Amino acid sequence: MATRDKKNDRVEIRLAGEGGQGMILAGIILAEAAAIYDNKNAVQTQSYGPEARGGASRAEVVIANGEIDHPEVLLADALVALSQEACDKYANNLKKGGLLIVDEEKVKRVPTTDAVRIPITRLALETTERIITANVVALGALVGLTHVVSKDAIQKAVAARAPKGTEEMNRKALEAGFEAAKR
Amino acid sequence: MATRDKKNDRVEIRLAGEGGQGMILAGIILAEAAAIYDNKNAVQTQSYGPEARGGASRAEVVIANGEIDHPEVLLADALVALSQEACDKYANNLKKGGLLIVDEEKVKRVPTTDAVRIPITRLALETTERIITANVVALGALVGLTHVVSKDAIQKAVAARAPKGTEEMNRKALEAGFEAAKR
């Protein structure tokens, strides 16, 4: 990942959207992929302030090979924004050269020319007929573009957190994200 | 709450147990109760290190009226331990006068005489026939003993996170925790 901090291998990811889009669960899955299946350390944080009452939701994940002293994400290496509000609020808190991934249909105004635009929610609907899998499509796109965790680890972490009977649906959603990242 | 920091009203809670006991979800529910329904600020954190590979799970929640600068819990105001390992590991990271709540049947060795022993998992099973509600019983006990969030807020937050069709079961589990706190 080009934006990775070479010195201590610390990577900071922010996942942001509206309540109900599953951003918190996505953060938990990403952290578990890193820690349980890739043998790294991970800290996953949700901060709730007044914006939580308005329905905004964000999760932050810090991944490193060594100990993680500070769990806060100040300038992220990568941001996934599934709503215009999330993009407006956090796009400026990316590191220089950081990666911005937006839902192409939900985020119309992007403050940079090199954002990666993926129709995340539409892909979820087309692939699984369930909008709720957008968070897993987003994880596939993020991992496909950054390799912040291994493909194997995110597959296992998604399967472990998928409600019974939804494993195949979530596997397909993740695959759709990987495919979108290649384009 | 006797252990509350009077100056900035910051309260730090740690919930610890084994993977699968729902400690992370309990942390999310507690944070959402504080932020969405009690109009406070909350930060909820999971740290995963080598112990995650062994199946240990912990969630930390910081609640305050004002801004939360540091999301880390160093010395907790309250610890809920649903496994012996969790109690062994975190009981010494309680503030002086802090509250220790343990699952009476899972935690046999407690390093203090004034821990609150509640048969959390057994109450979950007796009340709902589902061990998985132990995390909600634990939240009821915690809130009943500390009032760290309002009863109304935790009821709403549990209902909002309960999977469809399990609202009543989770309501009863929470009530069982409240009742246990009175004894």
Interface residues (C-beta under 8 A of the other chain):
Chain A: I24 I28 A31 E32 A34 A35 I36 N39 N41 A42 V43 Q44 T45 Q46 S47 Y48 G49 A52 R53 E67 I68 P71 E72 P163
Chain B: I24 I28 A31 E32 A34 A35 I36 N39 N41 A42 V43 Q44 T45 Q46 S47 Y48 G49 A52 R53 E67 I68 P71 E72 P163
